[in-house]
């Protein structure tokens, strides 16, 4: 895959040439990164002309992302609020020789050693996020694999800067952004279905939309909710 970086006015764009039929333009949260997936038979100048015609739309999308509500930086102290599955919980830090997290009523109880640093507390919470998200994603994958009549793919959870999920079609592996653990289960379901549809249709074309409508009729609403939540 060939990758080029170009500038359209004041906007930096990453162009990836792939074996696809159509151009796909995206503006990604949290920083408004712009990417284009282009057919390999297009030259860079043709992509540049296309981007010039879309520059106003790109800037509107970047403005929306810049103005989106954002979670403040966390310091991991008692009474600080943290999100889990779309609900806000108060953190309760408890000194313990063993690091762990317990969800109790309206609190997330974070157990850590007396001298634990902020980064260590963060790692403890994110290990818990990863495990909880894996359980829910796994259940959704099994559910939709049966509905879509596909094999159950391998999947993983990791930090991702510009995507909620991805599908590696070559080895039938799905990846999900660990930050999804903070989002409502309906939004997680949307991302799972989105990536699983890529097992049937690699590209974001009309067939992809037809399949999304078939397997998750309210996917547009869930996409809107996800994109408007704090980042």
C-alpha positions in Angstrom: 0.0 0.0 0.0 1.4 3.4 -1.0 1.0 6.3 1.4 1.4 10.0 0.5 1.1 13.1 2.7 -0.2 16.3 1.0 -1.4 19.7 2.0 -4.6 21.3 0.7 -4.6 24.9 1.8 -3.9 24.7 5.6 -5.2 21.0 5.9 -2.8 18.1 6.1 -4.1 14.9 4.4 -2.9 11.4 4.4 -3.6 9.6 1.2 -3.5 5.8 1.0 -3.7 4.0 -2.3 -5.5 0.7 -2.1 -7.1 -1.9 -4.4 -10.5 -0.3 -4.2 -13.0 1.2 -6.7 -13.9 4.6 -5.1 -12.4 7.4 -3.1 -13.2 7.5 0.7 -12.7 10.7 2.6 -12.7 10.7 6.5 -12.1 13.3 9.2 -11.2 11.5 12.4 -11.7 12.5 16.1 -10.2 13.5 18.5 -7.9 15.9 16.5 -9.6 16.1 13.1 -7.0 14.1 11.2 -7.9 13.8 7.5 -7.4 10.6 5.5 -8.3 9.5 2.0 -8.4 6.0 0.7 -7.9 6.1 -3.1 -8.0 3.5 -5.8 -4.5 2.6 -7.0 -5.3 3.7 -10.6 -5.9 7.3 -9.5 -2.9 9.6 -9.6 -2.1 12.0 -6.8 -3.2 15.1 -8.8 -6.7 13.6 -9.3 -7.0 13.1 -5.5 -5.8 16.7 -4.9 -8.5 18.1 -7.2 -11.1 16.0 -5.4 -9.9 17.3 -2.0 -10.1 20.9 -3.1 -13.8 20.4 -4.0 -14.3 19.0 -0.5 -12.3 21.5 1.5 -15.3 23.4 2.9 -16.8 20.1 4.2 -13.5 19.0 5.7 -13.2 22.3 7.6 -16.8 22.0 8.9 -16.1 18.5 10.2 -12.8 19.6 11.8 -14.7 22.5 13.5 -17.4 20.2 14.9 -14.7 17.9 16.3 -12.8 20.8 17.8 -15.9 22.0 19.5 -17.0 18.6 20.8 -17.2 18.1 24.5 -14.0 16.5 25.9 -13.2 14.6 29.1 -10.7 16.5 31.2 -7.4 15.0 32.1 -7.7 12.5 35.0 -5.6 12.4 38.1 -7.1 9.2 39.6 -8.2 10.5 43.0 -11.3 9.7 45.1 -14.5 11.5 43.9 -13.1 12.0 40.4 -15.7 10.9 37.8 -15.0 8.2 35.2 -17.2 6.7 32.5 -18.1 3.1 32.0 -20.7 1.8 29.4 -22.1 5.3 29.0 -22.7 5.9 32.7 -20.7 8.3 35.0 -19.2 6.8 38.2 -17.3 8.3 41.1 -13.9 6.9 41.7 -13.1 5.5 45.1 -9.3 5.0 45.6 -8.5 2.3 48.3 -5.1 1.3 49.5 -4.5 -2.4 49.0 -1.4 -4.7 48.5 -3.2 -6.0 45.3 -4.3 -3.9 42.4 -7.8 -4.4 41.2 -11.1 -2.7 40.3 -14.6 -3.4 41.6 -17.8 -1.8 40.3 -20.1 -1.1 43.3 -23.3 0.8 42.9 -22.4 4.3 41.7 -18.7 3.9 42.4 -15.6 2.4 40.7 -13.4 1.1 43.5 -9.8 1.2 42.5 -7.5 -0.8 44.8 -3.8 0.0 44.6 -0.6 0.2 46.8 -0.2 3.2 49.0 2.6 4.6 46.9 1.1 4.0 43.5 1.7 6.7 40.9 -1.1 8.2 38.7 0.1 6.2 35.7 0.0 2.9 37.7 -3.6 3.6 38.8 -4.5 4.4 35.2 -3.0 1.1 34.0 -5.1 -0.7 36.7 -8.3 0.9 35.5 -7.6 0.3 31.9 -6.8 -3.4 32.5 -10.3 -3.6 34.0 -11.7 -1.6 31.0 -10.0 -4.1 28.6 -11.4 -7.2 30.4 -15.0 -5.8 30.6 -15.0 -4.6 27.0 -13.7 -8.0 25.8 -16.6 -9.8 27.5 -19.2 -7.6 25.9 -17.6 -7.5 22.5 -17.1 -11.2 22.5 -20.8 -11.8 23.3 -21.8 -9.4 20.5 -19.5 -11.1 18.0 -21.0 -14.5 18.8 -24.5 -13.1 18.4 -23.9 -11.4 15.1 -21.7 -14.2 13.7 -24.8 -16.5 14.0 -27.1 -13.9 12.4 -24.6 -13.1 9.5 -23.7 -16.8 9.0 -20.0 -16.1 9.3 -17.3 -17.7 11.4 -16.4 -16.2 14.7 -13.4 -14.0 14.0 -10.4 -13.4 16.3 -10.5 -9.9 17.9 -8.4 -7.8 20.2 -8.7 -4.6 22.3 -6.1 -1.9 22.0 -5.6 1.9 22.1 -6.4 3.5 18.8 -5.9 7.2 18.0 -8.3 7.8 15.0 -10.7 4.8 14.9 -13.2 3.0 17.0 -12.5 -0.3 15.3 -10.8 -1.9 12.3 -11.1 -5.1 10.3 -8.1 -6.9 8.9 -9.8 -8.9 6.2 -6.7 -10.8 5.2 -6.7 -12.8 8.5 -10.3 -12.1 9.6 -9.2 -10.2 12.7 -11.1 -7.4 14.3 -9.6 -4.7 16.6 -11.6 -2.4 18.9 -10.6 0.8 20.6 -10.3 0.4 24.4 -12.1 3.8 24.8 -15.3 2.0 23.7 -15.5 0.7 27.3 -16.7 4.2 28.3 -19.5 4.3 25.7 -23.1 3.0 25.9 -23.5 -0.7 24.9 -25.6 0.4 21.9 -22.6 2.3 20.5 -20.4 -0.7 21.1 -22.9 -2.8 19.3 -22.8 -0.4 16.3 -19.0 -0.7 16.1 -19.0 -4.5 16.4 -21.6 -4.8 13.6 -19.7 -2.2 11.4 -16.5 -4.2 11.6 -18.2 -7.6 11.2 -20.0 -6.3 8.0 -16.5 -5.7 6.7 -16.0 -9.5 6.8 -18.8 -9.6 4.1 -18.0 -6.3 2.3 -14.6 -4.8 2.5 -15.5 -1.3 1.2 -17.8 1.4 2.4 -20.0 1.2 -0.7 -23.8 0.8 -1.3 -23.6 -2.9 -0.5 -22.0 -2.1 2.9 -24.9 0.3 3.7 -27.5 -2.3 2.6 -25.9 -4.9 5.0 -25.7 -2.4 7.9 -29.4 -1.6 7.4 -30.2 -5.3 7.4 -28.3 -6.3 10.5 -28.6 -3.1 12.6 -31.5 -0.9 11.3 -30.8 2.0 13.8 -27.0 2.1 13.1 -27.2 5.7 11.9 -28.6 6.8 15.3 -26.0 5.0 17.2 -23.2 6.4 15.0 -24.6 9.9 15.7 -24.8 9.3 19.5 -21.2 7.9 19.5 -19.8 10.8 17.5 -21.5 13.4 19.8 -20.3 11.9 23.1 -17.3 13.5 24.9 -13.9 12.4 23.6 
